Amino acid sequence: MPGALLGAAPGLLLATGQMLPVSSVHRLARTSALVRLVMDAEGQVLDMGRKVRLATPAQRRAVYARYATCWIDGCPLPATMGQIDHADNWSTGGLTDLKLLGPACQFHNRDRYQHPDRYTRHQTGTDRWTFTYRLPPRARP
């Protein structure tokens, strides 16, 4: 019946049984930030939404298990030698969720954000992506 207790007493902390004063509940609601975390069966964090930019060690291991090389088509650099990259640029709203993370070599990680028009994203599974790199057109003399 924890849900019934929680509905009857909004300041009840179920873990301790302690009652918080309403003023504390209001202060926490005003000053706190909610962070959505998704964990695997061992309690390792896999999805963190927007609150955190860098991948956790568990996310890194999962990305390395999912990808052998940089996620740019044709790039041979092993995933473990690259950086963890966001499919959607984190600075423009991308999420730090496992399904949107992949390995990128240092060159492609930087170049993709400096020149997004050179890359096309392809979904290759429910939670796997690749990017195709197109050389920029050469300027005519």
Backbone bond lengths (Angstrom), bond angles and torsions (degrees), N, CA, C in turn:
res aa  C-N    CA-C-N  psi(-1)  N-CA   C-N-CA  omega(-1)  CA-C   N-CA-C  phi
1 M - - - 1.441 - - 1.532 114.20 -
2 P 1.341 118.78 21.75 1.459 118.34 -179.46 1.518 112.85 -58.57
3 G 1.328 117.90 -36.86 1.461 119.76 179.03 1.515 112.19 -62.32
4 A 1.326 117.10 -38.84 1.465 120.63 178.42 1.519 109.98 -66.66
5 L 1.324 117.05 -41.43 1.455 119.94 177.85 1.517 111.05 -63.69
6 L 1.322 115.57 -42.43 1.454 119.69 -178.77 1.521 110.65 -63.06
7 G 1.327 117.44 -40.68 1.455 120.23 179.43 1.526 112.39 -67.29
8 A 1.325 117.07 -30.65 1.463 120.73 -178.42 1.518 111.94 -82.69
9 A 1.307 117.75 -27.70 1.452 121.15 -176.29 1.524 109.81 -133.04
10 P 1.348 117.64 90.19 1.463 120.69 -173.82 1.516 114.33 -61.24
11 G 1.334 119.79 -20.39 1.454 121.09 -179.27 1.508 113.58 -98.73
12 L 1.343 118.48 12.77 1.455 121.74 -177.43 1.525 110.80 -82.04
13 L 1.323 116.70 125.50 1.454 121.99 173.88 1.516 107.43 -92.63
14 L 1.318 117.47 108.15 1.458 121.10 -173.93 1.521 112.49 -62.35
15 A 1.320 118.19 -31.51 1.456 120.53 -177.14 1.532 112.32 -66.69
16 T 1.334 116.71 -32.57 1.474 120.18 -175.65 1.515 113.89 -117.12
17 G 1.325 117.09 -18.51 1.459 120.53 -175.20 1.514 112.98 82.07
18 Q 1.314 117.05 0.74 1.463 122.05 -179.04 1.534 110.20 -73.65
19 M 1.321 115.81 142.97 1.469 121.36 175.52 1.524 108.84 -99.69
20 L 1.318 115.85 128.78 1.459 120.54 175.46 1.515 109.40 -93.00
21 P 1.316 117.95 141.83 1.467 119.90 173.95 1.532 109.71 -64.76
22 V 1.315 116.80 150.80 1.466 121.55 -179.30 1.524 110.37 -56.99
23 S 1.317 117.79 -37.05 1.472 120.09 179.31 1.530 110.72 -61.05
24 S 1.321 118.72 -36.45 1.471 122.11 177.76 1.521 111.04 -69.13
25 V 1.329 116.73 -40.36 1.472 120.65 177.50 1.526 109.37 -61.35
26 H 1.322 117.82 -44.29 1.472 121.58 179.28 1.526 110.77 -63.83
27 R 1.347 117.03 -44.11 1.468 120.53 179.82 1.528 110.29 -62.16
28 L 1.320 117.78 -43.84 1.462 121.06 178.84 1.527 110.96 -62.55
29 A 1.316 116.77 -40.38 1.468 120.52 179.76 1.524 111.14 -64.52
30 R 1.341 117.46 -36.29 1.461 121.21 -179.43 1.518 113.19 -76.49
31 T 1.323 117.63 -35.11 1.460 120.67 -169.33 1.520 114.26 -106.15
32 S 1.298 118.42 -8.14 1.465 120.54 -176.50 1.515 111.35 -93.24
33 A 1.304 114.68 157.72 1.458 121.58 173.74 1.519 107.45 -116.93
34 L 1.297 116.37 133.10 1.457 120.17 176.62 1.521 108.97 -83.70
35 V 1.300 115.71 137.13 1.454 121.99 177.25 1.517 107.29 -124.39
36 R 1.327 116.06 121.72 1.459 120.34 177.67 1.508 107.55 -88.01
37 L 1.313 116.07 122.87 1.458 121.35 177.87 1.515 109.14 -122.63
38 V 1.315 116.84 133.69 1.461 122.06 174.12 1.518 106.10 -113.93
39 M 1.337 115.76 128.84 1.461 120.55 -177.31 1.519 110.74 -116.77
40 D 1.334 115.62 155.61 1.451 119.81 174.21 1.525 109.28 -85.10
41 A 1.324 117.28 -177.37 1.464 121.77 -175.78 1.523 112.73 -61.53
42 E 1.328 117.79 -25.47 1.467 121.14 178.81 1.519 112.83 -90.17
43 G 1.327 117.19 3.33 1.464 120.54 179.29 1.517 114.51 85.45
44 Q 1.331 117.76 13.49 1.459 121.51 178.82 1.525 109.20 -85.12
45 V 1.332 117.13 134.32 1.461 122.15 -177.24 1.528 109.95 -72.25
46 L 1.354 116.15 129.01 1.459 121.72 178.42 1.526 112.61 -115.02
47 D 1.321 119.27 -36.67 1.468 122.39 -179.91 1.525 109.16 -124.70
48 M 1.353 116.05 135.00 1.454 120.52 -178.93 1.520 113.63 -131.67
49 G 1.309 118.64 6.75 1.457 120.23 178.20 1.514 112.50 61.51
50 R 1.330 117.40 -136.54 1.464 123.38 -175.29 1.524 113.92 -97.49
51 K 1.303 118.76 -12.97 1.456 119.91 -171.71 1.528 112.90 -68.50
52 V 1.310 117.72 -29.46 1.460 121.85 -175.85 1.530 108.81 -126.00
53 R 1.335 117.03 135.64 1.466 120.83 -178.01 1.526 112.88 -91.65
54 L 1.315 117.50 -40.91 1.462 120.47 -173.66 1.523 111.84 -84.21
55 A 1.315 115.74 144.01 1.462 122.01 179.55 1.532 110.23 -70.65
56 T 1.314 115.16 147.08 1.464 120.71 175.88 1.530 109.09 -79.13
57 P 1.330 117.42 164.86 1.467 119.17 174.87 1.537 112.36 -57.31
58 A 1.333 117.76 -37.49 1.471 120.33 178.42 1.527 110.80 -65.32
59 Q 1.324 117.79 -40.02 1.460 120.74 177.45 1.528 110.23 -64.64
60 R 1.324 117.12 -41.27 1.463 120.74 178.79 1.532 110.82 -59.74
61 R 1.325 116.48 -46.81 1.466 120.00 179.27 1.522 110.66 -60.25
62 A 1.330 116.73 -41.78 1.467 120.35 -179.86 1.525 110.95 -66.08
63 V 1.335 117.79 -40.34 1.467 121.06 178.25 1.530 109.77 -63.81
64 Y 1.334 117.33 -43.39 1.467 120.51 179.81 1.527 111.39 -65.11
65 A 1.320 117.14 -31.76 1.467 120.13 177.47 1.531 110.61 -73.14
66 R 1.311 117.26 -28.91 1.458 122.42 -176.17 1.528 112.82 -85.12
67 Y 1.314 117.56 -33.31 1.466 122.32 -175.58 1.526 110.12 -122.28
68 A 1.322 117.08 137.49 1.466 120.95 176.49 1.526 111.40 -89.46
69 T 1.336 116.38 -32.59 1.468 121.09 -175.88 1.526 109.81 -134.29
70 C 1.314 115.27 178.95 1.472 122.49 173.27 1.526 108.64 -49.99
71 W 1.327 117.29 142.07 1.462 119.08 -175.49 1.525 114.11 -79.69
72 I 1.315 118.43 8.03 1.465 121.98 172.25 1.532 107.11 -87.47
73 D 1.342 116.51 125.04 1.472 120.98 -178.42 1.523 110.66 -50.62
74 G 1.341 115.95 129.59 1.447 121.73 175.24 1.517 115.31 86.93
75 C 1.315 119.50 -9.69 1.463 120.79 179.35 1.532 108.19 -81.46
76 P 1.330 117.65 121.88 1.462 120.48 -173.78 1.532 114.90 -87.49
77 L 1.321 119.20 -2.48 1.463 119.78 -175.67 1.528 110.23 -63.33
78 P 1.327 118.06 128.29 1.469 119.98 178.95 1.529 111.60 -58.51
79 A 1.314 115.85 142.73 1.470 121.54 -178.26 1.522 111.13 -54.24
80 T 1.321 117.30 -39.56 1.466 120.93 -176.46 1.525 113.20 -67.72
81 M 1.326 117.70 -13.57 1.465 121.12 177.65 1.524 111.56 -97.33
82 G 1.331 117.32 -1.44 1.456 120.89 -177.87 1.519 112.43 -100.71
83 Q 1.308 114.63 -167.36 1.455 123.06 178.63 1.518 108.25 -110.89
84 I 1.319 116.66 153.39 1.460 119.65 175.78 1.528 107.06 -80.92
85 D 1.323 115.31 125.35 1.461 122.99 -173.73 1.524 109.96 -117.54
86 H 1.317 116.25 152.90 1.464 122.80 176.05 1.531 109.31 -93.94
87 A 1.316 118.22 133.78 1.471 121.18 176.53 1.524 109.91 -60.98
88 D 1.321 116.75 -41.57 1.465 122.96 173.47 1.518 106.26 -104.85
89 N 1.316 117.71 123.78 1.456 122.42 -176.12 1.532 110.77 -47.49
90 W 1.317 117.28 123.77 1.468 121.26 -177.71 1.521 111.43 -59.15
91 S 1.322 117.90 -36.58 1.471 120.89 -177.34 1.523 112.61 -68.64
92 T 1.330 117.53 -15.36 1.472 119.91 178.18 1.527 111.86 -113.98
93 G 1.340 116.46 21.95 1.459 119.40 173.89 1.512 116.30 112.89
94 G 1.324 118.18 0.89 1.465 120.79 179.72 1.522 112.23 -63.18
95 L 1.314 116.03 152.39 1.461 122.15 -177.55 1.524 111.20 -100.85
96 T 1.329 115.90 148.43 1.459 121.14 175.33 1.521 107.85 -93.20
97 D 1.314 115.26 63.69 1.456 123.17 179.97 1.521 107.81 -114.47
98 L 1.309 116.10 140.36 1.464 121.44 -174.66 1.521 112.52 -51.06
99 K 1.333 117.87 -40.60 1.466 120.17 -177.02 1.532 112.54 -67.08
100 L 1.342 117.63 -11.28 1.462 121.70 -179.08 1.522 112.48 -117.32
101 L 1.320 117.39 16.12 1.464 121.85 179.71 1.517 110.29 -113.88
102 G 1.320 115.56 148.96 1.450 120.40 176.45 1.514 109.91 -160.74
103 P 1.338 116.59 170.04 1.457 120.31 -178.72 1.523 111.70 -87.72
104 A 1.307 115.47 138.03 1.466 120.28 175.23 1.525 108.00 -135.82
105 C 1.317 115.99 136.30 1.459 118.61 174.51 1.530 107.52 -65.69
106 Q 1.317 116.42 162.68 1.463 120.03 -175.54 1.533 111.64 -57.47
107 F 1.340 117.26 -43.09 1.463 119.80 -179.68 1.529 111.41 -60.62
108 H 1.330 117.12 -52.60 1.465 119.87 -176.02 1.527 111.83 -68.20
109 N 1.320 118.03 -33.96 1.463 120.17 178.40 1.527 110.35 -61.25
110 R 1.315 116.55 -46.78 1.470 120.15 -179.85 1.527 111.47 -72.50
111 D 1.329 116.87 -44.93 1.461 121.03 -175.68 1.532 111.85 -64.49
112 R 1.333 116.69 -36.31 1.463 119.54 -178.45 1.528 111.69 -63.27
113 Y 1.317 117.84 -31.72 1.463 120.07 178.76 1.515 112.82 -87.42
114 Q 1.319 117.01 -24.76 1.458 119.41 175.72 1.527 111.90 -80.29
115 H 1.350 116.10 -30.80 1.470 121.28 -176.93 1.531 110.08 -135.53
116 P 1.317 118.73 67.06 1.475 120.25 -177.07 1.522 113.56 -61.18
117 D 1.328 117.21 -24.61 1.466 120.85 -179.81 1.531 112.29 -67.90
118 R 1.319 118.68 -13.92 1.465 122.18 179.73 1.535 112.58 -86.42
119 Y 1.314 117.80 -4.14 1.463 121.33 -173.34 1.525 111.35 -124.27
120 T 1.319 114.89 140.69 1.456 121.61 174.43 1.515 107.52 -121.83
121 R 1.326 116.50 128.26 1.464 121.21 -178.57 1.520 110.11 -91.51
122 H 1.348 115.44 139.03 1.462 122.37 177.99 1.521 108.39 -129.06
123 Q 1.315 116.30 133.82 1.459 119.78 174.11 1.521 108.02 -85.83
124 T 1.338 116.71 125.57 1.465 120.76 -176.75 1.524 111.55 -113.14
125 G 1.294 117.72 11.44 1.462 124.26 179.10 1.514 107.70 177.36
126 T 1.306 117.43 -179.03 1.468 118.67 -178.31 1.522 111.97 -66.51
127 D 1.324 116.85 -26.06 1.461 119.81 -178.47 1.526 111.61 -140.97
128 R 1.316 115.45 37.78 1.462 121.18 -177.26 1.523 109.76 -139.90
129 W 1.331 116.15 139.07 1.457 122.16 -176.23 1.518 110.50 -132.08
130 T 1.321 116.35 154.83 1.459 122.56 166.63 1.524 106.93 -135.64
131 F 1.304 114.95 161.08 1.463 121.06 177.52 1.520 108.20 -126.69
132 T 1.320 116.21 139.23 1.457 122.36 175.10 1.515 107.35 -102.31
133 Y 1.323 116.06 129.21 1.458 122.69 179.59 1.523 109.23 -97.19
134 R 1.322 116.38 129.56 1.462 122.06 176.17 1.517 108.57 -113.71
135 L 1.316 116.58 128.67 1.462 119.72 176.53 1.523 109.49 -64.20
136 P 1.310 117.16 143.51 1.474 118.37 177.52 1.523 110.28 -67.85
137 P 1.326 118.21 148.58 1.467 119.80 178.72 1.526 109.93 -63.29
138 R 1.320 115.35 142.56 1.478 119.49 179.82 1.530 109.06 -77.73
139 A 1.313 113.39 139.25 1.474 118.83 177.21 1.534 108.55 -73.24
140 R 1.291 115.46 137.13 1.484 119.59 177.57 1.524 109.73 -83.80
141 P 1.344 117.39 141.42 1.482 120.01 -179.44 1.509 112.08 -70.41
